[in-house]
Amino acid sequence: MADSVAFNRTCELLAEHTAFSDLEARGTVRLALRSLGQSAKTVGKTEMMIAVRSALEPELAARSVADAGTVCRRILDGLAALETSEQSPYEIFSRLG
């Protein structure tokens, strides 16, 4: 199973707004997701936005990224514009009640 669209887009945006290579961006986002118990393969847009807000900023600060808050806001803006028909397990089960 390939990584989710939300994960891939987040990594692209992180590499675009920092000096990280693609590999560094993917590893950093994976660590942020892991700290929240999420997987790169199944994370949806909603969970990815939560991960960016709560876990990615400290990961960026630990890597001495200048103005990590601004980088995270830019990533959130990019994710908000993401159109995806892909649904995470969380989104599916939340509809079921």
N, C-alpha and C positions, 0 to 999 in steps of 0.2 A: 504494500500500500504506500502510495506517495504521500509526501507532506501536504498539508491542507493549503488551500488558496490563501487564507488569512495569514498563515505562518510565512509563506513565500513572499507575500506582499510586504509584511512587516520587515523581513530581512532585507528586501530590496530598498525600502525606505530608510532603514538604519544605515545601510552602506552608502546611500545617496547623501545623507545628512551628517555623516561622520567620516573620519579617515579610515574606517574599518574596511578590511577586504571582505569579500563575500563570505569566506569561511569564518572570519572573526565575527561578522554580524550574525550568521546562523548559529554559531556556538553560544553567543551572548543571549540570543533570544531563547535558545533551548534551555539555558540555565535559568532564565527568568520563568519559563513555563514549568520547569521541573520543580522550582521552589513552591509553585502553586498546585502541584500534582496534575498538571496538564501534559498532553502529548502533542508534539508537532504534527502528527498524522491526523489527529481528530479534533484539534482546537478549531472552533468556529470564530466568526467575526466578533461576536459578543464577548466570548471568553478571552480572545486575543486583546481586545480593547481593555478589559479588566487587568490583564497581565501587564500591559504597557503602563497603565496608571499605577499599579501597585508594586510591581516587581522589576520592571525594566529600568526605571530611573535609578534605583540603588545599584543595579548592575553597571550602569553607565558611569555613575559617580565613582564606583570602585575601580573603574578603568580610566579614571581621570579625564572623562569626556567633559569638555567645557560646556556649561549651560545644558545639562542633561534634561532639565525640565522643558526647554524649548524644543529640543530634539524629540522628546516624547510627544509634545503637542503637535508637531508636524507629522509624526507617525500616526497619531490619532486622527488628524484631518484626512490623511491618505486612506486610512482604514474606513472612515465614515463614508467615503466616496466609493468604496469597494462594493460592487454588485456581485453577489454570489448566490447561486441556487443551492450551494452546498450547505448542509445543516449538520451541526455537531450533535452528539448524543444528548447533551444538555438541552439544546433547543427542541429536539424531538420530544423528550420526556416532559419538558415544561409545558408543552401544549396538551399533553395527556392528562395533566392535573395531578 
